[in-house]
Amino acid sequence: MKYLLLLTSLLLIGSSGFADDEVELVCVRKQIAANICHYNFLINGMPYRYLDNGCRESRESALKKAREGKLALAKEWKLECPEKQ
């Protein structure tokens, strides 16, 4: 019984996503030499990044997975986004 309760609580905690209006994909930067795409997100005003080795994700799928909480996001941006004009 203890294990079932523990498993249920872990599933509920691990499956928490973000609301649609809280996640914003600010920009995608691509390093061609290393074939890595940097996705920069703002979630509740805080900067997060996702690194895609091989650039396999599309913008739409990365945003959808970030909203669902299925991406391994790191805090702070590694590559800054250009200023919006």
C-alpha positions, 0 to 999 in steps of 0.5 A: 500500500505504501508503494502504491501511494508513493508511486501515485504521488511521484506520477502526479508530481512528474506529470505537472505541465505548464498552462498555455499562457505561461510558456513562451518560445522566445527564439531558436539558435542553431550552431551549425558546426556542432549541429545543436539547436538552442531553444530559449523559453520564458516560463513565468518570466524565468529563462529556460533552455533546451538543447536539441542534439541533431536539431530533430525537434520542430519549433511547434513540437518543442513548444508543445512538449515544454507546455506538457512538461516533457522536455528536460529544461535547464535554467538560464540561456546559454545563447542570448536571443537577438533583440526584438525590434 
